């Protein structure tokens, strides 16, 4: 990576004073803004690994998108403001606010474990910033002590060096035109799903948990042992003379679980549990961490949602309430009536019959209303698809580094309803042309590894008018059981995926609507 920028003026404005740091994907410089009273600033140079035109095109798209995200995050004073971004000589540059302070790596020193209170304060402070970041649907991707700055002016923690920007420099297109991405993150702070290229909010929570354990034990993560299930063994590294709060240790364990499904899904839940610590100590008992419930409109999903087992018995199984109603009416006594009581019982039988008739009619009307629900047409020209969706459902765009598209969310039915059933319609850019069979094999393998080891074979279906595959599988989301049905098709180097996510008890209710959405799906052609 070039460092001959020292002493030069970039864009006729930013005079490079000296180099601050150098990483695997770029160089950071201290500069002066000659058009703003020589104000100090930070210039980050990102150089793509290849000069291949396709690589540059991909890098340019990522760079512009990430610059927009960094600009949105600028409202938070615990994240450096983006001052400018530009491309020059096939390199990409970010100009950011200079944070006067020191890295947290200077405070977390090997052999000098932190107190419990100091560790809790660090967790709370970083989680509060992460909460703002996640509200903008951003994953930091590279949390570690050296990317947490203690700002001198107010002693607050500032998050720097977002890993998502580094993706600009990790894109590679080989001679066959296949796009590849080198993993972004730091080894000891990066969970398994991030190493596989699928980070989520829970990935940042994992990294922060590792940092907190590092501070509390005074041991570098490289010293942590791993058990046969991939879980970190660290409690034996604690000071045996200190009376730690059991709930704090439980919280840290949950933050760093090997499988993301067993971790906290959102920072708010971690903060909520941290607030219970003092009360827990006063009660002198180990509290049980409750199952968290994330906001019902959360749409960011791990890759396991974009994978997908069809079970015809499950697919067309009547609802529990309907089954109980039918069973109760089929088991009414019919043959043991005593003749002397016939006239007394007859009115009751008539009443029961009328009740059953009314209920059956209500169920019929309810079902008819559901089948006649008004659908509206939706077109996503940027991703090249259209379909019909219930007009009473809300829409949210999804756009990350692996898939783009739209998520449709059902309305909440009443005050006790906390779960919005959803249908995500996503487009995944593949690393090259891939057959439907190949994509299906990879998807099933991914589900078995990350969500449902008992997932069965996919079934042949239609996605619109195109051949597709469909699976139904079970999983967990924010500590609750969920059921997913996924339908996909492949066209060239793109996969089109429709995923229906619902709680088991409401899965059948919305299934007819989802099937109509799948049937209406069309891929737009230029």
Phi, psi and omega per residue, in radians:
X1 nan 2.328 -3.089
X2 -1.172 2.458 3.005
X3 -2.280 0.337 -3.135
X4 -1.449 0.242 3.105
X5 -1.368 -0.282 3.134
X6 -1.038 2.235 -3.119
X7 1.586 -0.105 3.132
X8 -1.754 2.815 3.059
X9 -1.946 2.099 -3.102
X10 -1.653 2.409 3.138
X11 1.012 0.370 3.137
X12 1.163 0.316 -3.023
X13 -2.437 -0.750 -2.987
X14 -1.777 1.892 3.140
X15 -1.500 2.122 -3.077
X16 -1.458 2.086 -3.071
X17 -1.544 -0.934 -3.130
X18 -2.817 2.878 3.121
X19 -1.490 2.322 3.129
X20 -1.657 -0.641 -3.095
X21 -2.938 2.882 -3.126
X22 -2.504 2.293 3.129
X23 -2.182 -2.977 -3.097
X24 -1.234 -0.328 -3.062
X25 -2.134 -0.002 -3.135
X26 -3.110 3.097 3.130
X27 -2.193 2.447 3.136
X28 -1.967 2.331 -3.102
X29 -2.165 2.623 2.916
X30 -1.529 2.289 -3.098
X31 -2.382 2.957 3.072
X32 -2.132 2.357 3.123
X33 -1.516 1.800 -3.053
X34 -1.180 -0.313 3.136
X35 -1.695 0.125 -3.142
X36 -2.492 1.034 3.037
X37 1.038 0.571 -3.133
X38 0.975 0.605 3.134
X39 -1.094 2.375 3.126
X40 -1.224 2.555 3.118
X41 -2.701 3.005 3.123
X42 -1.965 2.274 3.082
X43 -1.968 2.169 3.105
X44 -1.900 2.156 3.117
X45 -1.759 2.128 3.121
X46 -1.994 2.093 -3.099
X47 -1.989 2.071 3.075
X48 -1.003 2.593 -3.085
X49 -1.266 -0.257 -3.107
X50 -2.444 2.584 3.078
X51 -1.612 0.120 3.096
X52 -0.945 2.281 -3.117
X53 -0.949 -0.652 3.129
X54 -1.185 -0.655 3.097
X55 -1.109 -0.782 -3.140
X56 -1.103 -0.647 3.138
X57 -1.120 -0.777 3.124
X58 -1.147 -0.775 -3.126
X59 -1.087 -0.700 -3.119
X60 -1.122 -0.726 3.118
X61 -1.104 -0.799 3.121
X62 -1.106 -0.729 -3.094
X63 -1.073 -0.839 -3.129
X64 -1.111 -0.680 -3.137
X65 -1.185 -0.755 -3.125
X66 -1.201 -0.575 3.073
X67 -1.106 -0.672 3.095
X68 -1.120 -0.693 3.123
X69 -1.148 -0.778 3.131
X70 -1.088 -0.613 3.110
X71 -1.143 -0.679 3.107
X72 -1.130 -0.617 -3.115
X73 -1.310 -0.199 -3.050
X74 -1.108 -0.261 3.136
X75 -1.243 -0.294 3.139
X76 -1.575 2.159 -3.069
X77 -1.333 0.057 3.104
X78 -1.822 0.245 3.064
X79 -2.336 2.307 -3.124
X80 -0.996 2.374 3.119
X81 -1.273 2.477 3.045
X82 -1.478 2.130 -3.101
X83 -1.698 -0.574 3.138
X84 -2.911 2.803 3.009
X85 -2.628 2.524 -3.095
X86 -2.861 2.915 3.093
X87 -2.013 2.385 3.137
X88 -2.586 2.208 3.132
X89 0.892 0.781 3.094
X90 1.147 0.211 2.992
X91 -1.908 2.726 -3.121
X92 -2.001 2.446 -3.050
X93 -2.249 2.391 2.979
X94 -2.022 2.379 3.055
X95 -1.997 2.100 -3.057
X96 -2.220 2.831 3.064
X97 -1.052 2.417 3.077
X98 -1.440 2.206 3.085
X99 -1.742 2.017 3.107
X100 -1.439 1.952 -3.109
X101 3.093 -2.831 3.126
X102 -2.338 2.695 -3.140
X103 -1.240 2.592 3.133
X104 -1.169 -0.307 3.095
X105 -1.096 -0.339 3.088
X106 -1.404 -0.273 3.119
X107 -1.707 -0.635 3.122
X108 -1.532 1.696 -3.018
X109 -1.950 2.389 3.129
X110 -0.997 2.364 3.114
X111 1.442 0.014 3.133
X112 -2.194 1.327 -3.089
X113 -1.102 2.522 3.119
X114 -1.395 2.803 3.022
X115 -1.300 2.844 3.122
X116 -1.074 -0.789 -3.107
X117 -1.114 -0.694 3.134
X118 -1.157 -0.665 3.119
X119 -1.170 -0.733 3.113
X120 -1.090 -0.731 3.127
X121 -1.077 -0.700 3.100
X122 -1.095 -0.810 3.135
X123 -1.013 -0.837 -3.103
X124 -1.095 -0.728 -3.088
X125 -1.172 -0.780 -3.131
X126 -1.223 -0.667 3.134
X127 -1.096 -0.629 3.121
X128 -1.110 -0.641 3.093
X129 -1.276 -0.739 3.120
X130 -1.058 -0.584 3.119
X131 -1.053 -0.748 3.096
X132 -1.170 -0.673 3.128
X133 -1.124 -0.772 -3.105
X134 -1.233 -0.458 3.055
X135 -1.125 -0.416 3.051
X136 -1.617 0.146 3.080
X137 1.089 0.747 -3.120
X138 -2.080 2.428 3.041
X139 -1.909 2.238 -3.090
X140 -1.134 -0.809 3.058
X141 1.410 -0.257 -3.087
X142 -2.517 0.838 3.072
X143 -1.258 2.242 3.070
X144 -2.876 2.873 -3.075
X145 -0.945 -0.652 -3.097
X146 -1.290 -0.201 3.091
X147 -1.827 0.221 2.991
X148 -2.014 2.020 -3.087
X149 -1.793 2.329 3.025
X150 -1.578 1.842 -3.084
X151 -1.263 2.250 -3.032
X152 -1.170 -0.629 -3.007
X153 -1.164 -0.520 -3.125
X154 -2.374 0.051 3.099
X155 1.154 0.342 -3.134
X156 -1.609 2.728 3.112
X157 -1.471 2.332 3.103
X158 -2.105 2.338 3.106
X159 -1.513 2.220 3.137
X160 -2.185 2.963 2.948
X161 0.969 1.088 3.117
X162 -1.104 2.272 -3.103
X163 -1.173 -0.423 -3.120
X164 -1.087 -0.582 3.107
X165 -1.146 -0.548 -3.108
X166 -1.167 -0.301 3.109
X167 -1.067 -0.432 3.103
X168 -1.003 -0.647 -3.074
X169 -1.619 -0.075 -3.063
X170 -1.861 0.087 3.099
X171 -1.415 2.355 3.110
X172 -2.383 2.332 3.006
X173 -2.043 2.063 -3.064
X174 -1.401 -3.084 -3.043
X175 -1.135 -0.337 3.115
X176 -1.563 0.027 3.117
X177 1.434 0.258 -3.110
X178 -1.588 2.240 -3.121
X179 -1.435 2.353 3.080
X180 -2.285 2.671 3.096
X181 -2.247 2.207 3.088
X182 -1.424 2.331 -3.052
X183 -1.006 2.437 3.114
X184 -1.891 2.330 3.134
X185 2.541 -3.108 3.135
X186 -2.103 2.277 -2.924
X187 -0.728 -1.035 -2.977
X188 -1.331 -0.167 -3.122
X189 -1.968 0.127 -3.030
X190 -1.881 2.076 -3.134
X191 -1.289 2.959 -3.018
X192 -1.050 -0.734 -3.086
X193 -1.169 -0.517 3.102
X194 -1.287 -0.636 3.071
X195 -1.082 -0.525 3.124
X196 -1.480 -0.014 3.075
X197 1.623 0.315 -3.081
X198 -2.282 1.138 -3.121
X199 -1.277 2.690 3.043
X200 -2.502 -3.055 3.129
X201 -0.990 -0.640 -3.134
X202 -1.139 -0.337 3.098
X203 -1.245 -0.714 3.069
X204 -1.160 -0.637 3.110
X205 -1.107 -0.698 3.082
X206 -1.043 -0.866 -3.105
X207 -1.048 -0.740 3.136
X208 -1.155 -0.641 3.084
X209 -1.071 -0.712 3.098
X210 -1.107 -0.748 3.123
X211 -1.052 -0.770 -3.126
X212 -1.133 -0.719 3.108
X213 -1.147 -0.664 3.092
X214 -1.061 -0.765 -3.140
X215 -1.185 -0.748 -3.056
X216 -1.210 -0.579 -3.099
X217 -1.686 -0.360 -3.062
X218 1.269 0.357 -3.132
X219 -2.076 2.451 3.080
X220 -1.263 2.535 -3.127
X221 -0.953 -0.424 3.113
X222 -1.121 -0.310 -3.138
X223 -1.561 -0.116 -3.132
X224 -1.297 2.316 3.061
X225 -1.435 2.778 -3.127
X226 -2.169 2.312 3.128
X227 -1.506 -3.096 -3.048
X228 -1.162 -0.310 3.117
X229 -1.677 0.096 3.141
X230 1.514 0.025 -3.113
X231 -1.425 2.565 -3.131
X232 -1.365 2.338 3.059
X233 -1.777 1.942 -3.031
X234 -2.420 -0.333 -3.070
X235 -1.102 -0.473 3.123
X236 -1.200 -0.193 3.140
X237 -1.570 -0.106 -3.122
X238 -1.297 2.752 3.099
X239 -1.228 2.045 -3.084
X240 -1.176 -0.245 -3.123
X241 -1.545 -0.112 -3.091
X242 -1.768 2.376 3.116
X243 -1.598 1.527 -3.114
X244 -1.337 2.611 3.050
X245 -1.249 2.120 -3.124
X246 -0.981 -0.627 -3.116
X247 -1.141 -0.619 3.102
X248 -1.090 -0.755 3.138
X249 -1.135 -0.639 3.101
X250 -1.151 -0.694 3.123
X251 -1.088 -0.800 3.136
X252 -1.098 -0.706 3.085
X253 -1.020 -0.754 -3.112
X254 -1.200 -0.544 3.130
X255 -1.191 -0.509 -2.999
X256 -1.998 0.390 3.074
X257 -0.991 2.547 3.137
X258 -1.069 -0.823 -3.135
X259 -1.554 2.256 -3.083
X260 -1.116 -0.443 3.134
X261 -1.108 -0.395 -3.118
X262 -1.687 -0.044 3.119
X263 -1.574 3.009 2.933
X264 -1.128 2.433 3.138
X265 -1.618 -0.346 -3.089
X266 -2.538 2.641 -3.070
X267 -1.172 -0.540 -3.119
X268 -1.025 -0.625 -3.134
X269 -1.200 -0.634 3.100
X270 -1.154 -0.794 3.122
X271 -1.045 -0.699 3.134
X272 -1.078 -0.747 3.136
X273 -1.224 -0.602 3.112
X274 -1.096 -0.580 -3.136
X275 -1.178 -0.301 -3.119
X276 -1.491 -0.104 -2.995
X277 -1.073 -0.848 -3.116
X278 -1.087 -0.749 3.122
X279 -1.092 -0.682 3.129
X280 -1.086 -0.755 -3.124
X281 -1.147 -0.671 3.132
X282 -1.112 -0.607 3.141
X283 -1.367 -0.256 3.112
X284 0.984 0.772 3.062
X285 -2.631 2.715 3.141
X286 -1.374 2.018 3.133
X287 -1.392 2.643 3.096
X288 -1.614 2.263 3.132
X289 -1.218 2.136 -3.106
X290 -1.283 2.766 3.039
X291 -1.192 2.279 -3.101
X292 -1.503 2.647 3.052
X293 -2.121 2.002 -3.135
X294 -1.357 2.830 3.085
X295 -0.917 2.415 -3.029
X296 -1.161 -0.330 -3.122
X297 -1.706 0.222 3.078
X298 -1.140 2.224 -3.079
X299 -2.074 -0.119 3.114
X300 -1.244 2.208 -3.101
X301 -2.213 2.600 3.042
X302 -1.222 2.983 -3.112
X303 -1.042 -0.460 -3.089
X304 -1.060 -0.378 3.071
X305 -1.282 -0.498 -3.095
X306 -1.540 0.289 3.079
X307 -2.138 2.997 3.105
X308 -2.625 nan nan
X309 nan 2.202 -3.036
X310 -1.480 2.264 -3.132
X311 -2.275 1.776 -3.022
X312 -1.025 -0.533 3.120
X313 -1.165 -0.646 3.119
X314 -1.331 -0.707 -3.016
X315 -1.038 -0.695 -3.048
X316 -1.960 0.338 3.135
X317 -1.237 2.262 3.130
X318 -1.161 2.774 -3.126
X319 -1.122 2.742 -3.130
X320 -1.024 -0.738 -3.120
X321 -1.097 -0.771 -3.139
X322 -1.129 -0.771 -3.126
X323 -1.067 -0.726 3.140
X324 -1.152 -0.651 3.129
X325 -1.125 -0.814 3.134
X326 -1.089 -0.788 -3.118
X327 -1.089 -0.714 -3.107
X328 -1.142 -0.588 3.137
X329 -1.405 -0.383 3.118
X330 -1.440 -0.272 -3.065
X331 -1.873 0.301 3.094
X332 -1.225 2.392 3.125
X333 -1.086 2.298 -3.084
X334 -2.125 -0.361 -2.958
X335 -2.030 -0.013 -3.038
X336 -1.931 0.461 3.133
X337 -1.398 2.305 3.095
X338 -1.455 2.316 -3.044
X339 -0.989 -0.591 -3.081
X340 -1.247 -0.240 3.136
X341 -1.905 0.117 -3.063
X342 -1.002 -0.783 -3.041
X343 -1.271 -0.429 3.084
X344 -1.330 -0.626 -3.074
X345 -1.458 -0.451 -3.060
X346 -0.925 -0.828 3.113
X347 -1.015 -0.649 3.133
X348 -1.136 -0.694 3.128
X349 -1.117 -0.749 3.108
X350 -1.047 -0.730 3.133
X351 -1.100 -0.745 3.115
X352 -1.099 -0.706 3.132
X353 -1.090 -0.773 3.134
X354 -1.120 -0.708 3.118
X355 -1.074 -0.794 3.131
X356 -1.090 -0.650 3.141
X357 -1.136 -0.765 -3.141
X358 -1.097 -0.787 -3.135
X359 -1.104 -0.755 3.132
X360 -1.074 -0.713 3.129
X361 -1.132 -0.707 3.126
X362 -1.089 -0.750 3.110
X363 -1.098 -0.673 3.129
X364 -1.119 -0.798 3.132
X365 -1.103 -0.746 3.140
X366 -1.049 -0.787 -3.130
X367 -1.146 -0.701 -3.142
X368 -1.119 -0.696 3.139
X369 -1.110 -0.665 -3.134
X370 -1.142 -0.719 -3.108
X371 -1.246 -0.403 -3.116
X372 -1.719 0.248 -3.128
X373 -1.022 2.432 -3.047
X374 -1.295 2.222 3.097
X375 -1.878 2.526 3.079
X376 -2.043 2.723 -3.140
X377 -1.514 2.393 3.096
X378 -2.211 2.328 3.126
X379 -2.204 2.247 3.060
X380 -1.967 1.589 -3.049
X381 -1.187 -0.557 -3.113
X382 -1.183 -0.574 3.126
X383 -1.777 -0.100 2.995
X384 1.315 0.805 3.052
X385 -2.628 2.815 3.035
X386 -2.553 2.753 3.091
X387 -2.911 2.999 3.062
X388 -1.726 2.555 -3.131
X389 -2.517 2.745 3.121
X390 -1.109 2.188 -3.042
X391 -1.176 -0.280 3.120
X392 -1.501 -0.116 3.103
X393 -1.473 2.583 3.086
X394 -1.543 2.866 -3.116
X395 -2.209 2.514 3.021
X396 -2.444 2.386 3.100
X397 -1.375 2.567 3.024
X398 -2.190 2.304 -3.111
X399 -2.653 1.833 3.055
X400 -2.295 -2.876 -3.015
X401 -1.408 -0.081 -3.060
X402 -2.094 -0.597 3.135
X403 -2.481 2.728 3.056
X404 -2.438 2.663 3.118
X405 2.802 -2.541 -3.051
X406 -2.429 2.502 3.081
X407 -2.011 2.241 3.127
X408 -1.813 2.272 -3.027
X409 -2.063 2.288 3.099
X410 -1.269 2.649 3.075
X411 -1.309 2.680 3.049
X412 -1.259 2.411 -3.039
X413 -1.430 -0.563 -3.126
X414 -2.788 -3.096 -3.077
X415 -1.140 -0.474 -3.118
X416 -1.496 -0.166 3.140
X417 -1.416 2.053 -3.098
X418 -1.973 0.033 -3.034
X419 -2.162 2.176 3.054
X420 -1.659 1.927 3.032
X421 -1.056 2.569 -3.041
X422 -2.517 2.701 3.053
X423 -2.234 2.020 3.107
X424 -1.743 2.315 3.106
X425 -2.049 1.844 -2.963
X426 -2.171 2.681 3.088
X427 -2.099 2.191 -3.131
X428 -1.945 2.152 3.051
X429 -1.391 2.061 -3.105
X430 -1.475 2.905 -3.119
X431 -1.366 -0.005 3.111
X432 2.940 3.119 3.121
X433 -1.065 2.322 -3.073
X434 -2.463 2.457 3.120
X435 -1.372 2.823 3.105
X436 -1.081 -0.671 3.137
X437 -1.122 -0.723 3.130
X438 -1.129 -0.800 -3.127
X439 -1.101 -0.692 3.138
X440 -1.121 -0.767 3.136
X441 -1.054 -0.763 3.131
X442 -1.153 -0.674 -3.119
X443 -1.152 -0.794 3.134
X444 -1.087 -0.732 3.115
X445 -1.074 -0.669 -3.134
X446 -1.176 -0.683 3.115
X447 -1.109 -0.779 -3.135
X448 -1.067 -0.613 -3.092
X449 -1.367 -0.626 -2.974
X450 -1.901 -0.352 -3.011
X451 -2.383 -1.075 -2.992
X452 -2.267 1.694 -3.106
X453 -1.097 -0.329 -3.094
X454 -1.710 0.233 -3.125
X455 -1.045 2.441 -3.133
X456 -1.602 -2.885 -3.136
X457 -1.358 2.634 3.077
X458 -1.301 2.651 3.126
X459 -1.897 2.555 3.134
X460 -1.315 2.203 3.129
X461 -2.454 -3.016 3.044
X462 -1.993 2.369 2.958
X463 -1.867 1.726 -2.951
X464 1.183 -2.152 3.100
X465 -1.834 0.273 -3.080
X466 -1.961 2.610 3.105
X467 -1.131 2.419 -3.121
X468 -2.565 -3.130 3.095
X469 -2.261 2.636 -3.082
X470 -2.460 2.411 3.064
X471 -2.383 2.706 3.008
X472 -2.172 2.314 3.140
X473 -2.543 2.845 -3.119
X474 -1.828 2.778 3.125
X475 -2.926 -2.899 3.101
X476 -2.243 2.606 3.084
X477 -2.545 2.022 -3.123
X478 0.978 0.644 3.076
X479 1.488 -0.022 -3.137
X480 -1.978 2.631 3.114
X481 -1.265 2.453 3.083
X482 -2.399 2.828 3.085
X483 -2.216 2.388 -3.119
X484 -2.205 2.489 2.968
X485 -2.115 2.229 -3.114
X486 -2.192 2.369 3.131
X487 -2.204 2.313 -3.124
X488 -2.481 2.787 3.039
X489 -2.522 2.738 -3.107
X490 -2.134 2.339 3.096
X491 -2.316 1.796 -3.129
X492 1.161 -2.105 -3.130
X493 -1.796 0.463 3.112
X494 -2.300 2.477 3.023
X495 -1.970 2.405 3.112
X496 -1.967 2.125 -2.984
X497 -2.215 2.241 3.014
X498 -2.014 2.108 -3.089
X499 -2.104 2.175 3.085
X500 -1.798 2.162 -3.121
X501 -2.127 2.226 -3.136
X502 -2.647 2.824 2.964
X503 -1.282 2.575 -3.065
X504 -0.915 -0.675 -3.065
X505 -1.254 -0.338 -3.139
X506 -1.975 0.061 -3.074
X507 -1.007 -0.865 -3.080
X508 -1.196 -0.482 -3.089
X509 -1.066 -0.752 -3.069
X510 -1.681 -0.062 -3.062
X511 -1.020 -0.764 3.126
X512 -1.035 -0.652 3.112
X513 -1.138 -0.768 -3.133
X514 -1.093 -0.705 3.132
X515 -1.107 -0.608 3.075
X516 -1.191 -0.631 3.089
X517 -1.122 -0.770 3.132
X518 -1.088 -0.738 -3.120
X519 -1.118 -0.553 -3.085
X520 -1.494 -0.113 -3.035
X521 -1.110 2.380 3.099
X522 -2.415 2.465 3.024
X523 -1.632 2.182 -3.116
X524 -1.400 2.454 3.104
X525 -2.011 2.541 -3.126
X526 -1.245 nan nan
